């Protein structure tokens, strides 16, 4: 078991200093070719990428997409221990997503100090097991959690005290959401099983429906292998329904005020059979992936031969993508579509795994300067097996 250490550590890795060797300024796709076109759909622009135009693969340094990387060592008190899950970064806090018997935990963003649990793992009132989406609202002293197969959003204050939950207009087998605490409204998008009354809707925090969009062609069979993802930056809310039964689909933007679902990005596949694919977006880029199905059993299908791509929203230039963390000596980032949350790149890393990564970089990256080697070695030597996890985060560039 990890034991308590006396000090808390925060390490800032500045792009212009330690890892300037691979840092890039400007657009990483400047030398790529145009792979998409804009077409008008209902008066709105839809970006359509032609799969056949994606040929080359470029290595994109994380520093081209984000500001400086920061690494926070979390408090290693017994009550603070976490697993390698996701995390949500706020202005002053880090909310680490719970896992099985471990509840959500709140930490100080600057020091990594453990503050308190948020709710508890279990089946009682205000307890939870599987959470599909969460929101940290520091300005209004609120944390919102949305479990699987639920009809309510759980609500807590930043001290972890349970407040009255938000009743949902309809059940949510898997759902994403965005609460406007001050306005008293909620946007919810769900995995729309056949027969669901809506795929996305706006309601009050008292559960009263304001307006909704019917699933239509987005409806899917009741299969929990499928997913729904969401883009939530600033006032924008977008989502994509992922299915193992590929079909023509889009990344959508939901305009709550007008109750309109607007397609903003899609992929044109020229093959007779579409690959398994999904879409997401950052502030300045569309990203996506496609892969092939692999049957593990009658009930379980996984993917293989996955490829990622990135497209500039303004220039429509794009390429296959290999995302590298140049702040840590060009470590390739697995699952780049899922490396971003809100305004941040985020990783929650076990100390042993972080140490292994640094050891590999120091051994294999021959382009590191003497200064970089010294600083990376110092970081590696500061990590012990008794440490709690480390949170790596970097804010997206605007």
N, C-alpha and C positions, 0 to 999 in steps of 0.2 A: 504494500500500500504506500502511496505517496505520503510523505510526512511534511509537516509545516516547516517552511524556511523562514528565516528572520526578516529577509528583505524582499521587496517587490521590485521588479525590474521593468523598465520600459526602454526599448532600444529604437532609436530613429535612424533609418538608413537613408541618407539624403542622396537623391538622384544625381545632383551636380557634384557630389563628392565621391563617395565610396564606389559607386557603380556607374560612373560616367562612361565607361568603356563601351557599353552597348545601348546607352540611352539615346533616344532619337527625339528630335524636335519636329513639329509639323506632322503632316499626314503620312502614316506608314504605308498607305496605298497609292502614293503619288505616282509611282512608276508602273502601276497595274493598269490593265485595260478595262474599259467599260463593259460590264457584264449584265446590266439591267436597263430597263426603260420605264418611263412613267406613262401610264395610261389613265384616262379619265373614267371614273366609275361614279355615276350619280353626282357629278360635279366635284368629286374629290380625287386626289392623286393616289393611284395604286402603283407601287414599285414592283415590277415583275422581273425576276432574275431568270435568265436562261441557263439552265444547268449545263448545256453543251459548251458554254463560254467559260466555265470554270475549269481551268486546266492546270495552271501553275500553283505551287504552294510557297507561301512566303512565311518567314519567321518574323513575328511581330513582338517586339519587346513590350513588356507590361508598361514600362515608362512612357511609351508612346500614347497610351490610353489613360494613364492615371498620373496623379501627383506622387509625391514621395511615399515610399512604403514605410509603415511603422509596424514594429513587432512588440506586442505587449505580453509579458509573462504574467499569467493569471495567478492570483493568490493561491498558495497550496495548503491552506487549512483543509482539514478533512471535509468540512461542510462545503468547500468550494470546488471540489474535484469534478471534472467534466470529462466527457468522451469526445471523440472527433465527430462533431455534428456541425451544423451551420451556426452562424451568428449574425446578429443585427447590430449595426453600428449607428449610434446616435451622436448628438453633439457632446454629451457628457457621460454616456453610459455604453456598455457593451452588454447585449442580451444574448446569452448562449442558449441555443435551442436544446431542450431536454431530449433524453433518450431512454426509452423503456422505464426503468425504475428511477431514473434521475430527472428531477423537475427542471424547468427553465431556471436559469440563474442570472442575476444581475451583478455587473462589476463596474467599478469606476474606470472610465476610459483612459485616464492619464496614468493611473498607478497600477491598475489591474486588481485593486482591492476588492474582495468579495463583499457585497452589500447584503443580499438576501435571496432566498428562493422566491420564485413567483408561482404561487399555488403549490400543488403537491400531486405526485403520481398516485393514481388510485381510481376508484369507481364511485366515490362518495360525492356529496355536493361540492361544487367548485374544484373538483379534482379531474384529472384527465389521464389518458393513456397515449393515444396517437394524435399528434397535432399536425395539421396540414399547412397552416399559415399562421403568421403572427405579425403584430404591429407594435412598435415602440413609439409612444407619443409623449415625449418628455415635457413638452410645453403645457400639456393638460394633465400631467401626472397620471398617465394611463398606459396600461399594457393590455393588448387584446390577443386572445388565442382562439383559433378555430379548429376544433377536433374534426376527425373523420366522422361521417355518418351522424351528423348532428343537426339540431334545429336551433342552436343558439351559439353566440360568440361569448366566451368567458372574458370577464373584465376584472382587472386588478389595478391597484395603485402601485407606485414605484416601491413601496415598502413591502409589497407582496400581499396586501390585504385584499380579500375578495370583495368585489362590488356586485351590484345587480347585473346579471348577464343581459346581453342583447338578444331578444327573440328574433329568429329569422322568418322571413315571409314563407319560405318553403325549405324542405330538408336539403342538406348539403352532403352528398356522398364524398366528394372531394371538392374543396372550395378555396378560392382566393377572395380577398376583401380589402377594402380601404374605408376606414372610419374617419369622418370629419367630425371630431368631437365637438367643436365649437358650434357648427351648424346643426348637429344632431342628426346627421344622415350617414348612410352606409351604402357603398357599392359592393355587390357580391357577384362573382362569376363562378359557376360550378361545372363539374363534369356532368354534362346533361344527359343522364340516362333516359332511354326511351320513355315517354310519358311525363317527363318533367315539365312543369308549367313555364319555366324560363331558363335561359342559359346565363343571363346577366340581368340584374335589376338594381334599382335604387329604392331604399326604404328609410324610414325613420329609425332612430335608436330604440323606439318603443315597439318596433316590428310592423309598423303600418306601411304597406306597399305604396310607393309613389308612382313608379312606372316600371315596365319590364319589357324584355325582348324574348320572344318565343325561340326555342332551340332551332326549329326548322331543320336545315340540312346538317346542323352541327350535332344533332342527337346521336348518341352512341348506345350500343347494347350495354346492359348492366355488367360490365367487366372492369374490375378495379386495376387491371394492368394499365389502363389508359390514364392519362394525366391532364391537368390543366395548369398552365403557367401564367404569370401575370407580370406586367411592366408597370411599376408604380414609382414615378419620379415627378416631383412637383405636383401639379394639378392633373397630370396626364394619367390615364388608366387604360392599359391595353392587356389583351390576353390571347392565348392560343390553346386550342384543344388538341392534344396529342393522342393518336390512336395507332394500335398495331395493325389496323386494317386501313392502309394508306388510301387517301382520297384527295381530290382537289380541295385545297383549303387555304386559309390566309392567317396572317397575324392581324388582329383587329384592334382598333381603338374605340373605346366606348365613350361617347359624349353624353354624360348623364343629364345635362340641362335639356337637351333636345331628345333624349332617349334614342340616339342613333348608334348603330353598330357599323363602323366604317372600316373596310379592309384597307390596310396600309402597305402590306408586303406579302408576296407570294412567290413560289418557285414554279417555273415551267419545266416539267420533265418531258423529254421527248421519247422516253421508253414507253412501251406498251403497258408495263407494270411499274407503278411508282414504288420507290423505296420507302422504307420507314423514315419519317423525317419530322423535324420540329423547328420552330422559329422562336427567336427572342430578339431583344433590341437593347442597345445601350443609348446613351444620350445622342451620340453622333453616328452610330453604326447599327446596321442590322446584322444579326448573326444567326447561324443555323447549322444543322447537321443532317446527314442521312446515312442510313446503315441497312444491313440485311438482317432478316429474322433468323433466329436459330432456335429450333424447338428442343427444349430440355426435357419436357414431358408433355403429357396431354394437357396439363393445366398451366404450364410455365413456358413462356416464350421470352427469349432475351435477344439482344442485338449483337452484331459482329461487323467488323470492317467499317467502323464508324469514321466519317470524315467531317471536318468542320470548315466553315467558310465565314468570311466577313465582307461586308459591303458598305462603302461610305454613303451615307444618306444624301449628301449634296452632289458628289461627283458621279455616283453610281459605279465607281470603280471597285473591283473586288477580286478575291482570290481564295483558294483554299488556305487554311490557317494552321499555323503552328505557333501557339502562344507561349512565350518564354518569360520567366521571371528574371529579368536581367538584374534586378536588385539583389538577387541571390546567386549570381554567377551563371545566368542563362538556364535555369532549371525549367524544363518543359512543364507546362501546367496542364494536367489532365482535365478533361471535361470542361473546356473553356466556356461553353455555353452557360454553365452553372457556377462559374467562378465569381459572378457578380450578383449583388443584392442591393437594390435601390441605387444609391449614389456611390456605392463602394465595390471594389474588389475585396473579397473576404475569404480567409482561410483559417480554420481552427485546427491546429496541428499538435499531435502528440510529441513530447520532447524527444523521444527516441527516434521518431520518424524525421524530425527536423535535424537532429544530429546526423542521421544517416545521409540526408540530402547534402548537408554541408561537407561531410567527409567525402562524398562522391565528387562534388564540385571542386574541392581543393585538390583532389587526386587527378581529375580528368580535364579540367579547364586550364589549358596551357596559356591562355591569353590574359589571365589575371595579373595585375601589377603586384609589385611587392607590398604596396599599401593595402590593396584589396585582400591579398592573402593574409596579411597580419590581422586585419579587422574581422575577416571571416573566421580565422582560427580562434581569435579571442571570443567571438560569439559562440562557436562550437564548444570551446573549453568551459564556457559559463553554464552550459546545459548539464543537468544531472538527471539520473533516472527517477529521482524523487520529486522532480518538478511537476507542477500542474501543466496543462496545455498552454500553448502560445497562440495568440491571435495575431494574424497578419492582415493588415488592411491598408488600402490606399484609395483615396477619393478620385472618382472619375473626373477627367478634364472636361471642361465645358467648351 
